[in-house]
Amino acid sequence: METVEELRSNRPTEVVAARWTAVVAVVLWVPVSGNIFAAPTLAVCLMFLFVFGAFGVVKGREAGRVMATVAAVLLSVLFLPFCWTVLTHGGDGYSVGYALLALAAILLAGGSVWLMYRPRANRYVHLVGVALRRTS
């Protein structure tokens, strides 16, 4: 059986790509949240949890994967009404630009979550969990 360190040194590319996709999604969400919410505290907290969870997935943590998934879903629910309203009812150039940024971030977050649940990522998270239980 491999150790946790050996597993993590041979981590699949899916989990690394999921982490960086999550980071890019959050970078796109930040200016949008600052412009559409008066106090973007909830959005910022969810963004932190999304990225924190994505970094946990790279370490093989199931809890990180669940955290990132829940945060991505909540962020999408938070931003989709803005995107829908602006893109269907029109808006000025800035609103449309922010709506497109938010929509791109939602798609990237969905891609990130998809990568976290790919078969190689599932196997990696499972094996790290088994190795951690074996050592404790």
N, C-alpha and C positions, 0 to 999 in steps of 0.2 A: 504494500500500500504506500502511496505517495504521501509525503508530509504536506502541510498547509503551504509552507514556503515553496516547495517544488511545484505544487499546483498553481500557486500565484505567479511563479516565474514563467509558466507555460500557459497563461490565461488566453482564452480565445479572443480573436480580434473583435468579435461582436460586442463584448462588454466594454472594450476600450472605445470603440466607435460610438456606443450608446452614451458613454460619459461625455464625449466631446460634442455629440449632437445635443445633449441636454444643456451643456454650457452655451452653445450657440443659440439655442432656443431662448434661454434666459436673457442673454445679451440683447436679443431682439425684443423681448417682452419689457425690459426695463424702461426704455423711453416711452413706450406705449402706456404703461401703467402710470408713469409720471404725468402724462398729459390727459388721461381720461378719468382718473380717480382723484378726488380731492385729497384723500388720505390713503395712499396705496399700501397700508400696513399689511393687510391680509394677503395681497398679491405678492408682496416682497417676502413675507414669511413662507408662502407656498413655493416661491421660486427657490428660496434657500433649501427647503426640504427636498425639492426635486433634484437639485444639484448634489446635495448631501447624500441622498439615496443613490444617485447615479455613481458617486464615488464609492459607496458601499458595495454596489454590484461588482465593481472592479476588484474589490477584496473578496468577493464570493459570498456576500451576505444576503440571505433571503429577505431579511427585514429591510434592507436597503432597496431591494427590488420592489417590495410592496409599498414602501414609503414613496418612492419615485413614481410608481403607477398611480397611487391615490392623489398625489400632488399634481401630476400631469392632468388627470381627469378634472380635478377641481379648478385648475388654472384654465383649462379649455372651457369649462362651464362659465367661468368668470369673464372670459374675453369673447366668447362666441356671440353673445347678444350685441355687443358693440360692433363686431364685424358685420353681422347680419343687418343691423339697422343702417349703418353707413353705406354698405354696398348695395342694399336694395332700395333705399330711399334717397340716396345721394348725399353729398356733403361737399364741403370745400376740399381743396387739394390736400391740405394737411390731414384732414380726417380720413380721406381715402388712403393716403400714404400710411397712416398709423393702422388702419384696418388691414391693409395688405401685409404690413409687418407682423401684426398679431396673428393673421391667418398663416403666414409662413412659420411663425413660432409654434403654432398649434400643430401644423403638419410635421415639423421637426420633432416636437415632443412625442407625437404619435409614433414617428419612426424610431425614436430613442427607446420607447417602451417596447416596440416590436422587436428591436434588437436584443433587449434584455430577456426576452422569452424565446429566443431562437433555440433550437435543439442543443447546439454546442454550449450556449450560455446556461441552459437548464442543467446540462450535465456538469458543468463547472461549478455552479452553485451547489448542486447536490453533493458533489465530491468534496468540496470545501467544508460543507456542513458535516459530512461523515467524518472527515479528518479532524475537525474541531471537537466533535463529540468523543472521538477516540482518544484525543490527547488530554481531555479534562477528566 
